[in-house]
Amino acid sequence: MSERTIALVTGANKGIGYEIAAGLGALGWSVGVGARDDRRREAAVDALRAAGADAFGVPLDVTDDASATAAARLVEERAGRLDVLVNNAAITGAMPQDPTRVGPAVIRTVVETNVIGVIRVTNAMLPLLRRSASPRIVNMSSSVGSLARQSGADAERTTGLVAAAYAPSKTFLNAVTLQYALELSGTNILINAACPGYVATDLNGFRGVRTPEQGAAIAVELATLPDDGPTGAFFDDAGVVPW
Ligand SMILES: NC(=O)c1ccc[n+]([C@@H]2O[C@H](COP(=O)([O-])OP(=O)(O)OC[C@H]3O[C@@H](n4cnc5c(N)ncnc54)[C@H](OP(=O)(O)O)[C@@H]3O)[C@@H](O)[C@H]2O)c1
């Protein structure tokens, strides 16, 4: 078994996921770059290695059972265990997503990636995470999925994004994160949700105001929690995000 801490980041070929991989690599960890496209994955691995990280490619389409199983096998063969899983891959789905007009197919596609994809990859990796001394799971969520932030009193209401597939997919992901935390309470696995803030990436046509590196910081923090750290919670750089 490897002595280095082993992490896997899904959707790590670009955007926030790439910067999470870079941040974990800078800690001296061995980082699996989960990505579905061979060329984009190899380019990211090359760039991370050029920056000094111990990066390795992990072919992974989070919507595909066989791909998740093969990814787990690859990590097992390479390292024998997994210490940290960052479920970062996500899509917004076709816009606009007004709830009165959105097609069921758009909802299905977004939930398949953003929610079921997280469950699929997490469950494929859990046997490897259970072999770690300090397993951590970070689910990249968004404050647009916070029910409190969408509905609360004016001071709390900081998002009003109308995106009936994407925003509820993150609410669903938050609920799933809590479900894992409940089942895994009493184990050493800490699982939390993170919001990176509004980050300039492909996801939003680069309209975000934060850099991918800034967006990655909260995931790196939750990936490196101490053993007595929180679980079943939702954080951004400012602290706890209300559900
Ligand atoms: N950007 C923001 O302002 C913002 C705000 C709140 C939350 N977030 C969350 O932060 C995370 C990263 O977003 P981002 O802004 O960095 O987006 P991004 O630049 O669009 O990157 C998304 C990543 O997910 C990958 N991906 C999508 N579907 C996949 C699949 N089926 N299998 C494997 N990988 C897949 C993409 O791969 P391809 O290159 O192959 O498409 C890409 O690597 C997401 O969970 C997002 O919801 C972002």
The ligand as a Gaussian input file, in Angstrom:
#p B3LYP/6-31G(d) Opt

LIG

0 1
 N      -18.669000      27.457000     -11.206000
 C      -19.466000      27.848000     -10.218000
 O      -19.754000      29.040000     -10.030000
 C      -20.023000      26.822000      -9.268000
 C      -20.845000      27.281000      -8.233000
 C      -21.359000      26.376000      -7.332000
 C      -21.049000      25.028000      -7.464000
 N      -20.256000      24.600000      -8.490000
 C      -19.958000      23.164000      -8.574000
 O      -18.563000      22.963000      -8.650000
 C      -18.280000      21.765000      -9.369000
 C      -17.288000      22.033000     -10.484000
 O      -17.881000      22.938000     -11.392000
 P      -17.060000      23.829000     -12.423000
 O      -17.607000      25.194000     -12.295000
 O      -15.615000      23.591000     -12.265000
 O      -17.603000      23.227000     -13.799000
 P      -16.886000      22.834000     -15.175000
 O      -15.724000      23.718000     -15.454000
 O      -17.999000      22.753000     -16.170000
 O      -16.320000      21.377000     -14.872000
 C      -17.187000      20.293000     -14.663000
 C      -16.381000      19.030000     -14.689000
 O      -17.285000      17.923000     -14.525000
 C      -16.998000      16.996000     -15.550000
 N      -18.144000      16.145000     -15.857000
 C      -19.384000      16.490000     -16.252000
 N      -20.126000      15.399000     -16.465000
 C      -19.327000      14.323000     -16.218000
 C      -19.498000      12.926000     -16.272000
 N      -20.663000      12.369000     -16.662000
 N      -18.471000      12.124000     -15.907000
 C      -17.295000      12.664000     -15.523000
 N      -17.056000      13.986000     -15.473000
 C      -18.065000      14.798000     -15.833000
 C      -16.558000      17.839000     -16.744000
 O      -15.890000      17.034000     -17.694000
 P      -15.904000      17.377000     -19.286000
 O      -14.787000      18.345000     -19.524000
 O      -15.676000      16.037000     -19.895000
 O      -17.256000      17.945000     -19.599000
 C      -15.649000      18.803000     -16.016000
 O      -14.406000      18.217000     -15.769000
 C      -19.643000      21.255000      -9.865000
 O      -20.126000      20.290000      -8.947000
 C      -20.511000      22.503000      -9.811000
 O      -21.884000      22.205000      -9.696000
 C      -19.728000      25.474000      -9.396000

